[in-house]
Amino acid sequence: MKLLVGSLGKALAFVITVLPQSVRQFLGLALGLLWFDVLRIRRRVAIENVRIGYPQLSKREATSLARKSLINMGRTIVEYGLISFYQASFAPRNFTFEGEENLKAALAEGKGVIMLTLHLGNGDLAVAELSRVGYPMHLISKEFTTKWLNDLWFGMRERLGTRFIGARRSSFDILKALKKNEIVIFVLDQFMGPPLGVRTQFFGKETGTAMGCAIMAERTGAPVVPTYTYRRPDGSPVIVFEKAIPYLDNGPREENIATMTQKYTDKIESIVRLHPDQWMWIHRRWKEFRD
């Protein structure tokens, strides 16, 4: 079974790599519409979330934005096939970096880089490209309970040089990577309750956000570089590196960490507002935060 699924997966992935980008775009569109308008998986959640973020929108406008978000996810799923065979010949030739000097300046400090990011555009494709061009990337990720899924999911990324940090040894491995002046990715747009999260405001509504990014910035002094990827209308991917966010040490440690977590959350919100149609609105971001 494992060999059969693996072989079928590789065959499908190869077909995806040789298709023109316009065809991949169309397949992603079809998949997104199937998800949103036929299967209707988390359709209501996505629409309700959009209306939290943009209360001025009518229901029709909110539905349209939620649909575009699912179309983006459909395109992301189709593009996963590119990662299996990712190399110079199969990488999107129109991949663009904006603000790369900000990432290089942060690495020049020699303390490693905390890359603050979110589920926008196709982050997995961005990590693959950054690894391919030589950046030392570490991604914090949960593992599957099935070994062959782990081998498939993580193996194709590790082939490019991406390293993964599991939840059990995350603190040790993060510190180790930063000490070697490498890059650790923190995805900070999902809900996190106590004890790992703190109360934050996101689009004006209370939620919970993981404080690990702020804790590591405080412990190591590593610069936090907001980074995100988005698609242009023609489907060409762009990776944006913004200037590092300074760590503010103005009071008790717990208050500083909470303040910085809110500051990082504000940055994530500002990025979503730039490309709301490419963010993952189906996530239940505004769960009740219970102490």
HELIX and SHEET records of a PDB file:
HELIX    1   1 LYS A    2  VAL A   18  1                                  17    
HELIX    2   2 GLN A   21  LEU A   33  1                                  13    
HELIX    3   3 LEU A   34  LEU A   39  3                                   6    
HELIX    4   4 ARG A   43  GLY A   53  1                                  11    
HELIX    5   5 LYS A   59  SER A   84  1                                  26    
HELIX    6   6 GLU A  100  LEU A  107  1                                   8    
HELIX    7   7 GLY A  123  ARG A  132  1                                  10    
HELIX    8   8 LYS A  147  GLU A  158  1                                  12    
HELIX    9   9 SER A  170  LYS A  179  1                                  10    
HELIX   10  10 GLY A  212  THR A  220  1                                   9    
HELIX   11  11 ARG A  253  LEU A  274  1                                  22    
HELIX   12  12 PRO A  276  GLN A  278  5                                   3    
SHEET    1   A 7 THR A  96  GLU A  98  0                                        
SHEET    2   A 7 PRO A 237  PHE A 241  1                                        
SHEET    3   A 7 VAL A 224  ARG A 231 -1                                        
SHEET    4   A 7 VAL A 113  THR A 117  1                                        
SHEET    5   A 7 ILE A 183  VAL A 187  1                                        
SHEET    6   A 7 MET A 137  ILE A 140  1                                        
SHEET    7   A 7 ARG A 163  ILE A 165  1                                        
SHEET    1   B 2 GLY A 197  PHE A 202  0                                        
SHEET    2   B 2 LYS A 205  ALA A 210 -1                                        
END                                                                             
